[in-house]
Amino acid sequence: MVKRKTLAFYGDDFTGSTDAMEALHQYGWRTILFLEPPNDDMLELFKDADCIGVAGTARAKNRTGMEEELRPVFERFKVLNPYYVHYKVCSTFDSAPDVGSIGFAGDLARKYFDKGTYPVLVGAPTLGRYTVFGNHFANFYGTIYRLDQHPVMSKHPSTPMDEANLKSHLEKQTKQSIGNITILDMEETATDSHVLDCEKDMMIYDALDDKHIAWFGEVLKENKKEDSLFVIGSSGVEYALGKVLEKENMGVESKLKPKSDIEEMFVVSGSVSEVTKRQLEEAEQAGFYMIQVPYQLLSETELPEEFLNGIVETIRAEKKAILYTAKGIEDTSIQATKEHLVKHGIAKEDIGRLIGKQLGKWTKYIMENMELKRIVVSGGDTSGFVTSQLGIFGLEVLDSIAPGAPLCRAYSDDERFNNLEIALKSGQLGGENFFENVFMSGKRRFND
């Protein structure tokens, strides 16, 4: 019999979903991340799991696309009736009224989880994300920026965070009433079951340090009832619950360990963030062979087998290699790629998806032509396309490499890729030595 789950979460982007899974894993909760709403057979396969997640792409979709994706997830979670249902968003809350709308997701959730106030926690101090008096801040290489002044997120191409006040930002996306519990309120208010007995439909919680995360966790614990409690927020939600249940000694140490005999590793990177740029530069210094994607091949309908066979031979010879699209937003190949693809009839809004699809197909070909035990995928869209090409339906944490970017075991219907070790990371996460640290996982511990 499948036991009642403590938590079921939906991640509105792929790599953010692994972030939530890793947070739960750190507290000893066995968590399986599915790539689609799990059927009964999937749940039976992992019947002893404490928590489950579903990795999605709602953050990049309009309201119509979001509804098509979210309805089957919410319907499934409603039937499963875990104690908590979490709509997991990025810890920078990037969203817009018509793209990746968090407010719309909350409106849709009301059709399935209609009772009470929805707690909203965006802060995650472990990841350098802080909320103070409703305003959100994020760390960027040692400097804390208010979100509307953040060098990256304030300039996001589709969902620029030009508003640091989370309440004001969310009010543009929903007509539900929104309140704010501040750090001062936390010092003066008990975490009993009445905290959520208020007139507001959603309540944003401040979080400056771990004691605020723990306070929020106690609120969730006090409001654990027969019906699922719907929660919106970052992986700070998982850290909050983890702190509460750690006190109750409910976690157990994972028995999964990464392989110690990894000699070859392939990295595919579709991220152009500045964080990834630094990681690529450090990887080259660590001995990774660097291969930039020839953008001319992206428009080809047939697989560029000669090019891909060359990558296979390079991995065999050099042991670790990286195929990447660009090094940072200033890389001149970005504009050249756009011009080339538009010239070949690709609409500008479809360029990202096309590149992701091609990288997914190329990665599958490479893996079909050699026995790789471990790979890394950098970039949220790229991660989704690669995992779908490999027939992966589930993931489980093997090793916490860096906050929000774990090394995972993959479960696939294709035996060639079942038990593959794979690390999926967003462009913004992972330390500078991330790729080398993944390569060394299972061999020795590392510092970063």
C-alpha positions in Angstrom: 0.0 0.0 0.0 1.3 3.5 -0.9 1.6 5.5 2.2 0.2 9.1 2.5 2.9 11.5 1.3 4.0 14.3 3.6 4.5 16.7 0.6 3.8 16.8 -3.1 5.3 19.7 -5.0 5.1 21.0 -8.6 8.1 22.9 -9.8 7.4 25.6 -12.4 10.7 25.1 -14.0 12.8 22.0 -14.4 16.0 22.7 -12.5 14.1 24.5 -9.8 12.3 21.2 -9.2 15.6 19.5 -8.4 16.3 22.3 -6.0 13.2 21.4 -3.9 14.0 17.7 -4.1 17.5 18.3 -2.8 16.3 20.4 0.1 14.1 17.5 1.2 16.9 15.0 0.7 19.2 16.9 3.0 16.7 16.3 5.9 16.6 12.6 5.1 13.3 12.5 3.3 13.2 10.1 0.4 11.9 12.1 -2.5 11.1 11.1 -6.1 10.9 13.8 -8.8 8.7 12.8 -11.7 8.7 14.4 -15.1 4.9 14.0 -15.4 2.0 13.4 -13.0 2.8 9.9 -11.6 0.3 7.1 -12.3 -0.5 4.3 -9.8 2.3 2.0 -11.1 4.9 4.7 -10.7 3.7 5.5 -7.2 3.7 1.8 -6.3 7.3 1.5 -7.5 8.3 4.2 -5.0 5.7 3.4 -2.4 8.0 4.1 0.5 8.9 7.6 -0.6 8.1 10.4 1.8 7.6 13.0 -0.8 7.0 13.4 -4.5 7.5 16.2 -7.0 6.5 16.9 -10.6 8.9 19.0 -12.7 7.2 21.4 -15.0 7.7 24.4 -17.4 4.9 26.7 -16.3 7.3 29.5 -15.6 7.8 29.9 -19.4 4.2 29.6 -20.4 1.2 31.9 -20.9 -2.0 31.4 -18.9 -3.5 29.0 -21.5 -0.3 26.8 -21.5 -0.1 27.0 -17.7 -3.7 25.8 -17.3 -3.1 22.8 -19.7 -0.1 21.8 -17.7 -1.3 22.4 -14.2 -4.8 21.0 -14.2 -3.7 17.3 -14.4 -1.1 17.9 -11.7 -3.5 19.6 -9.3 -6.1 16.9 -10.0 -3.6 14.2 -9.2 -2.4 15.9 -6.0 -6.0 16.4 -5.0 -6.6 12.6 -5.2 -3.3 11.8 -3.4 -4.2 14.2 -0.6 -0.7 14.7 0.9 -0.4 16.8 4.0 1.1 19.7 2.0 0.9 20.7 -1.7 3.6 23.1 -2.7 3.6 25.2 -5.9 7.3 25.6 -6.1 8.6 28.8 -7.8 12.0 30.3 -8.3 13.5 32.0 -5.3 13.7 35.2 -7.3 10.0 35.0 -7.9 10.4 35.9 -11.6 7.0 35.9 -13.2 4.6 38.3 -15.0 0.8 38.6 -15.4 0.8 36.7 -18.7 4.0 34.6 -18.4 4.6 32.2 -15.6 2.0 34.0 -13.6 2.2 32.8 -9.9 -1.0 34.6 -9.2 -2.8 32.7 -11.9 -1.4 29.4 -10.5 -2.9 30.4 -7.2 -6.3 31.2 -8.8 -6.3 27.8 -10.5 -5.4 26.0 -7.3 -8.5 27.4 -5.7 -10.5 25.0 -7.9 -8.9 22.1 -6.1 -7.6 23.4 -2.8 -10.3 25.9 -1.8 -9.9 26.2 1.9 -8.0 28.8 4.0 -5.1 31.2 3.4 -2.3 30.2 1.1 1.1 30.7 2.8 3.7 32.3 0.5 7.4 31.9 1.3 9.9 33.2 -1.3 13.0 33.7 0.9 15.6 31.0 1.1 18.6 32.2 3.1 20.6 29.1 2.2 20.5 30.2 -1.4 21.1 33.8 -0.6 17.5 34.9 -1.1 15.9 37.2 1.6 12.5 38.9 2.2 12.3 41.8 4.6 9.1 43.8 5.2 7.8 42.2 2.0 10.7 43.3 -0.2 12.9 40.7 -1.8 16.7 40.6 -2.1 19.1 38.3 -3.8 22.9 37.6 -3.4 25.0 37.9 -6.6 28.6 37.0 -6.0 28.8 38.4 -2.5 26.7 41.5 -3.0 23.0 41.6 -1.8 20.8 43.4 -4.3 17.2 44.5 -4.0 15.4 42.5 -6.7 14.6 45.4 -8.9 18.3 46.3 -8.9 19.7 42.8 -9.4 22.2 42.7 -12.3 20.5 39.6 -13.8 16.9 39.2 -12.7 15.9 42.9 -13.1 16.9 42.4 -16.8 15.3 39.0 -17.4 14.2 38.9 -21.1 10.7 37.6 -20.5 9.9 38.2 -16.8 12.0 41.1 -15.6 11.7 41.6 -11.9 11.3 45.4 -11.8 9.3 45.3 -8.6 11.0 44.1 -5.3 7.9 44.3 -3.2 6.4 40.8 -3.5 2.9 41.9 -2.5 2.8 44.6 -5.2 4.3 42.2 -7.8 1.8 39.5 -7.0 -1.2 41.8 -6.9 -0.6 42.4 -10.6 -1.3 38.7 -11.3 -4.3 37.9 -9.1 -7.4 39.5 -7.5 -7.0 37.4 -4.4 -6.2 39.5 -1.3 -2.6 39.4 -0.1 -1.1 40.2 3.3 2.4 40.1 4.8 3.9 38.6 8.0 7.1 40.5 8.7 10.1 39.6 10.8 8.7 41.8 13.6 5.4 40.0 13.5 7.3 36.7 13.9 8.9 38.0 17.1 5.5 38.9 18.5 3.2 36.1 17.2 2.9 32.5 18.3 3.1 29.8 15.6 -0.2 28.2 16.5 -3.0 27.0 14.3 -4.6 30.4 14.3 -1.9 32.1 12.3 -3.5 31.2 9.0 -7.0 32.0 10.3 -7.2 35.4 8.6 -9.2 37.2 6.0 -6.4 37.3 3.4 -6.3 34.7 0.6 -2.5 34.7 0.5 0.0 35.6 3.1 3.6 36.5 2.2 6.2 35.6 4.9 9.4 37.5 5.5 12.6 35.4 5.8 16.0 36.9 6.6 17.7 34.0 8.4 17.2 30.4 9.5 15.1 31.3 12.5 12.5 32.8 10.3 12.5 29.7 8.1 12.1 27.6 11.2 9.2 29.9 12.4 7.4 29.3 9.1 8.0 25.6 9.4 6.3 25.6 12.8 3.3 27.4 11.2 3.0 24.7 8.6 3.3 22.0 11.3 0.6 23.6 13.4 -1.7 23.8 10.3 -1.2 20.1 9.3 -4.8 18.8 8.8 -6.7 16.1 7.0 -7.1 18.3 3.9 -3.9 19.3 2.0 -2.5 22.7 2.8 -1.6 24.6 -0.4 1.6 26.5 -0.1 3.4 28.8 -2.7 7.1 29.6 -2.6 10.7 28.7 -3.2 12.6 25.7 -1.8 12.6 27.7 1.4 9.3 25.8 2.0 11.2 22.4 1.9 13.9 23.8 4.2 11.2 25.0 6.6 9.4 21.6 6.7 12.8 19.8 7.0 13.7 21.8 10.1 10.5 20.9 11.8 10.6 17.2 11.0 14.3 17.0 11.8 13.4 17.9 15.3 11.0 14.9 15.3 13.7 12.6 14.0 11.6 11.6 11.1 14.4 11.6 8.5 16.6 8.7 7.6 19.9 8.7 5.9 19.8 7.9 2.2 21.3 4.6 1.1 22.0 5.9 -2.4 25.6 6.8 -3.1 27.3 8.1 -6.3 29.6 5.8 -8.2 33.2 6.0 -7.4 34.6 4.7 -10.7 33.6 7.6 -13.0 36.3 8.1 -15.6 34.4 10.0 -18.3 31.8 12.7 -18.1 29.9 14.8 -20.6 28.5 18.3 -20.0 26.0 20.0 -22.2 25.3 23.7 -21.5 22.5 25.8 -23.0 22.8 28.5 -20.3 24.2 31.9 -21.2 24.1 33.3 -17.7 27.2 35.0 -16.2 27.2 32.4 -13.4 27.5 29.6 -16.0 30.2 31.6 -17.8 32.4 31.6 -14.7 31.7 27.9 -14.3 32.8 27.2 -17.9 36.0 29.1 -17.4 36.8 27.3 -14.2 36.0 23.9 -15.9 38.5 24.7 -18.7 41.1 25.4 -16.1 40.3 22.1 -14.4 41.0 20.2 -17.7 37.6 20.0 -19.4 37.8 20.0 -23.2 35.6 22.8 -24.4 33.5 22.5 -27.6 31.3 25.4 -28.7 28.2 24.6 -30.6 28.6 25.4 -34.3 25.4 27.4 -34.6 25.1 26.6 -38.3 24.3 23.0 -37.3 21.3 24.0 -35.2 19.2 24.6 -38.3 19.9 21.2 -39.7 17.0 18.7 -39.7 19.3 15.7 -39.8 21.7 14.8 -37.0 25.2 16.1 -37.6 26.7 12.7 -37.1 30.3 13.6 -38.1 30.3 16.4 -35.5 28.8 14.2 -32.8 31.1 11.3 -33.5 33.9 13.7 -33.0 32.6 14.6 -29.5 32.4 10.9 -28.7 36.0 10.5 -29.6 37.0 13.6 -27.7 35.3 12.3 -24.5 37.1 9.0 -24.8 40.4 10.8 -25.3 40.1 13.7 -22.9 37.8 12.0 -20.3 35.7 15.1 -19.6 34.2 17.5 -22.2 31.7 20.3 -22.3 29.5 21.2 -25.3 28.2 24.8 -24.8 26.3 27.4 -26.7 27.9 30.5 -25.3 30.0 32.0 -22.5 27.9 34.7 -21.0 25.5 37.2 -22.5 28.3 39.1 -24.2 29.3 36.2 -26.4 29.0 37.3 -30.0 27.8 33.9 -31.0 24.4 34.6 -29.4 23.5 37.3 -32.0 25.1 35.2 -34.8 22.9 32.2 -33.7 19.7 34.3 -33.7 20.4 35.8 -37.1 21.2 32.4 -38.6 18.1 30.8 -37.3 15.8 33.6 -38.2 17.3 33.5 -41.7 16.3 29.8 -41.8 12.7 30.5 -40.9 12.8 30.1 -37.1 10.6 32.6 -35.3 12.5 34.5 -32.6 10.2 33.2 -29.8 10.9 29.6 -30.9 14.7 29.9 -30.9 15.2 28.8 -27.3 13.0 25.7 -27.7 14.8 24.8 -31.0 18.2 24.9 -29.4 17.0 22.9 -26.4 15.5 20.2 -28.7 18.6 20.0 -30.8 20.9 19.7 -27.7 18.6 17.0 -26.4 18.8 15.0 -29.6 22.5 15.4 -29.8 23.0 14.3 -26.2 21.0 11.2 -26.8 23.1 10.3 -29.9 26.3 10.8 -28.0 25.1 8.5 -25.2 23.9 5.9 -27.6 27.4 5.7 -29.0 29.3 5.3 -25.8 28.8 4.1 -22.3 28.6 7.2 -20.1 27.7 6.8 -16.5 27.4 10.5 -15.6 26.4 13.6 -17.4 25.6 17.2 -16.5 23.0 19.5 -18.1 23.2 23.3 -17.5 20.1 25.4 -18.3 16.5 24.8 -17.3 15.1 24.4 -20.9 18.0 22.3 -21.9 17.5 20.0 -18.9 13.9 19.4 -19.9 14.7 18.4 -23.4 17.6 16.2 -22.6 15.7 14.2 -19.9 12.8 13.7 -22.3 15.0 12.4 -25.0 16.5 9.9 -22.6 13.1 8.6 -21.5 13.7 9.6 -17.9 10.5 9.6 -15.8 12.0 10.0 -12.4 15.0 11.4 -10.4 16.3 10.9 -6.9 19.2 12.7 -5.2 22.5 11.0 -4.9 24.8 13.8 -3.8 24.3 17.4 -2.8 27.0 19.1 -5.0 25.9 22.7 -4.4 22.7 24.2 -3.0 19.9 23.7 -5.6 22.0 21.6 -8.0 22.3 18.0 -6.8 23.7 14.9 -8.6 20.7 12.5 -9.2 20.0 9.0 -10.1 17.7 8.8 -13.2 15.0 6.3 -13.6 14.2 5.5 -17.3 12.1 3.0 -19.2 15.1 2.7 -21.5 17.5 0.4 -19.8 20.5 2.1 -21.5 19.7 5.2 -19.4 18.2 3.7 -16.3 20.4 4.5 -13.3 22.3 7.1 -15.2 23.9 9.7 -12.8 22.8 13.2 -13.9 23.2 16.7 -12.5 20.7 19.3 -13.7 21.3 23.0 -12.9 19.8 26.3 -13.7 22.1 29.0 -15.1 22.1 30.9 -11.7 23.1 28.0 -9.4 26.2 26.0 -8.5 29.6 27.2 -7.3 32.3 28.2 -9.7 33.9 24.7 -9.5 30.6 23.0 -10.1 31.5 20.8 -13.1 34.7 19.5 -11.6 32.9 18.8 -8.3 30.3 16.7 -10.1 33.1 14.8 -11.8 34.8 14.1 -8.4 31.6 13.1 -6.6 32.0 9.7 -5.1 35.8 9.9 -5.3 36.5 12.5 -2.7 34.8 15.3 -0.9 35.3 18.7 -2.3 35.3 22.3 -1.2 33.5 25.2 -3.0 
